[in-house]
């Protein structure tokens, strides 16, 4: 852990040459959906730069998760989002603390479904949980898709 | 149909005050995926502005299609894409010709899965079919999701 982060006491240190604020957020973003977009938009209303860390397929495997969309495509989707300034890979459990320090991040921001889960990082930066969009998640999308496939309703066209 | 479009003969007329080129594309964009993003990116490499028309839920119903994601969310997803300059609603079959005329569009650009389907508009503007990303479509994504749900594999986490 970078000692310099604590030299200033309770007030956060910001790199002296940097005038803009930086927020970090983390996720898999398997099916990129409106909930992600709205979260990114809300973060950018509060901070000047948003860095999004996307879990690699290998890290997800460690977590027992497997996404439908491969890592490279998930990254490209997030990179194409106009609210996002930079995309990085999340490869291990200890990365968040390293990233907060390396970026001099002002805040770690997550959806409110994660409330409390990242409070350990409050020693390093602000930890903010923003309201998530109701009734929208990759899991709910997948459930809708599966129920429709099993029901006698035609699926939408590829476009 | 706007007669002015034909006054110049085979060469396309462009609004005299307009120096940038405009492309139009159309779709439902039910599950927004990397194929859409790459198509938009390729279009913006060739034209200065990209206007994306998103089929309304009502228009899709007329076509016998029903998307998983509602119209407003599909529009918001496309609006958040950095390669897109403007999003409009597509509400009826005759709209393409009207849009081409109203925007003075230089090209109607579609994925190559639509090759030949829109050649009727060649009297109004260029009609370009760009290669689509292989093995990526909303339908293929849905098929993957359904097969995984029916197989004993854990689904990915909501984020």
Interface residues (C-beta under 8 A of the other chain):
Chain A: X26 X27 X28 X29 X30 X31 X32 X33 X34 X37 X38 X40 X41 X60 X63 X64 X65 X66 X67 X68 X69 X73 X76 X77 X80 X81 X82 X83 X111 X113 X114 X136 X137 X138 X139 X140 X141 X142 X144 X145 X146 X148 X149 X150 X153 X154 X155 X156 X157 X158 X159
Chain B: X26 X27 X28 X29 X30 X31 X32 X33 X34 X37 X38 X40 X41 X60 X63 X64 X65 X66 X67 X68 X69 X73 X76 X77 X80 X81 X82 X83 X111 X113 X114 X136 X137 X138 X139 X140 X141 X142 X144 X145 X146 X148 X149 X150 X153 X154 X155 X156 X157 X158 X159
